[in-house]
Amino acid sequence: MTMTSTSTAQQTTATAAATATATERTGARTESAAELIGGARDRIDALDDRIIGLVQERMAVSAVIQEARIGSGGRRVNLSREMEVLGHFRDALGKPGTALAMTLLELCRGRI
Ligand SMILES: C=C(O[C@@H]1C=C(C(=O)O)C=C[C@H]1O)C(=O)O
């Protein structure tokens, strides 16, 4: 064997190392599954960035409404409207939707 050739054992070891890396990275047991997961995770990261941007935009719009209401002599919080928002999310996403809406309202309330 020359110094540049690779034995079957070495190739098997290299493949095992690559698979172990894929498993470490993604939990997948094959490189092809790891590649699919890596690409899909990139899409999720991009979606999360958009969701965060939308939440920040919602917070800004909510603050405009709260400022106008407080400036006019009213209260910051409007419970009947919050019930509508909670119902909207519950209808679309079920019980976890209510929890998500409560978190959104918590983020949006009292930021002025
Ligand atoms: C934005 C408003 O003010 C507050 C914030 C809400 C929200 O972020 O959705 C809902 C009701 C109010 O407690 C509103 O009245 O519409």
The ligand as a Gaussian input file, in Angstrom:
#p B3LYP/6-31G(d) Opt

LIG

0 1
 C      -53.783000      47.500000      21.132000
 C      -54.759000      47.730000      21.998000
 O      -54.509000      47.985000      23.338000
 C      -54.155000      46.939000      24.241000
 C      -53.284000      45.951000      23.591000
 C      -53.853000      44.949000      22.838000
 C      -53.037000      44.192000      21.839000
 O      -51.795000      44.313000      21.842000
 O      -53.641000      43.477000      21.016000
 C      -55.220000      44.653000      22.979000
 C      -55.994000      45.317000      23.864000
 C      -55.464000      46.347000      24.777000
 O      -55.275000      45.796000      26.071000
 C      -56.182000      47.761000      21.566000
 O      -57.035000      48.168000      22.339000
 O      -56.461000      47.385000      20.411000

